[in-house]
C-alpha cells in the first residue's frame, strides 16, 4: 500500500500528523484510521466474494486484476496460439542486422555476412555524389546560387 512512499515523505507525514493532532490525540487518530482501513478491506473482500459467487462456476478463475486493460491484453496475447507462432517468427528476424546490411550496401562497405554486389550504381559505390550525406552550408560571405525558377 505504501510502496511508493519514500522515507522522507513518511517522516514528513508523521511530523504533519504530530503538528495537526498533537501528541495526545495521535494514538487515537492512528487507531481510527487503521480501523477504517480494515473495514474498507473487509468490505472490498466481501464484495469480491459476492461477485464471484454470482458469476458462477465458469468464472471460478476470474481475477479482478484482469479488468485492467494492460493485464487483460497481456494475458490474451500470451494465450493466443497464432501470436505464439508470430513471436517465434519475429524472434528469428533480426531487424538491426538487416538494417546494418542495407546501410553497408548504401555506403559501399562490405558487410560481414554478405559479399558486396558485383555491379553497384555510381552513387552507391562512392564515385558519384552521396545523396544521403548532408550538404555543406555556404560560407557566411558566400551567396547561394540564384534559382530563377524559385521566384
N, C-alpha and C positions, 0 to 999 in steps of 0.2 A: 504494500500500500504506500509506504513512504520510500520506495526505492529510488525515486528521482529527486529526493530532497537531500542536499549536501549537509555537511556538518555545520557550516557557517549559517545556513538557513535555519537549521534546527535550533542552534543557540539563539538566533535572533527571535524565533518564535517563542522560546522559553522565556527570554527576557521580556518580550512584549506581554506574555501571559502574566508574569510576575508583576509588571508595572500596571497592567489593567485591572487584574483581580486582586492583587495583593497576596502576600504570603499566607495569610489566614484562610482566605477563601479558595486558594488554588487547589488544594487536595479535593475539595468538594466539587469544583468545576471539572477536574480530571475524572472523577468518578462518574459524574453526569454524562460527560462526553463519551467515555468508554461504554457506559450502559446504552446510550443512544446508538453507538456504532454496532454494538452486539445485537440490538433489536433490529436494526436495518439489515444486518447479515441474516438473521433468522427469518425475517420476512422475505428476503430475496431467495433463500434456500427453499422455503415452503412454496413460494410462487413457482420456482423451477420444478419442484416435485409435482405440483398440481398440473402444470403444463405437460410434463412427461406422462403423467397418468392419463390425461385427457387425450393425448395423441395416440395412445395405444401401443401394442407390442411391435408394430412395424417400425416405430421410431425409437426403439429402445437404445440405440447407439447415437441418438441425436445429442449434439453438443451445442450450447448456446454461443460458443466462440465461433462456430461455423457461420453464424449470421453476419460476421464481419466480412465484407466483400473480399478483402485480400486473402483471408484464410479460406474462404469458400472457393475462390478461383485456384488457389494453390493446391487445395485438396482435389478439385476436379481435374486439374491438369496432371496431377500425379497418378490418378486412377485411369485416365483415358489411354486405351491401348494404341490408338492411332498416333497420339502425340508421343508415346514412348518410342515408336519407330522413327518419328521425325527427330526426336532428340538424339537417337543413335546416328541418324544420317548427319545431323548438324555437328555431332562430335567428331565425325570423320573429316569434315570440311574445315580447313584451316584458312580463315579469311586473311589473316596477317601474311601468311606465306604467299597466298595468291596475289595480294596487293604488292608485296615486295617484288615478286616476279614481274608484274606488269610495270612497276616503276623502274626496275632494272632494264627491261626491254625498251622503255621510252627513253631512258638516259643512255642507252647503248652499252650498258655494262652486262657482263655475263653473270647470270645468276648461278648459285651453287647447285641447284637441282636440274637446270635445263640448259643445254647449249644455246648460244646465240643463233638466231636465224641467219641463213646464208645471205639472203638479199634483203637489206633493210633500206627504207627510204632515206633520202639525204637528211631530212630534218631529225630523224631518229638517231642516226649514227654519228651525228655531230658535225657534219660537213656543211650543213645549212643553218639557218637561224633557229635558235631554240625558242619555240613559241610558248613554252611553259615558263620560261625564265622571265622575271620581272624586268621591264625595260629600265635603263638608266634615265634619271632625270637630267634635263639640260642644266648647264651651269647657270648661276644667277644672272650673269651679264649676257648670256646667250639666249636669243629669241627662238621659240619653237618654230618649225616650218609653217608657212602660211598655207591654209587649206581653203581654196576658193569655193569649194563645194559646200563648206560649212556655213557660209553666210547667205 
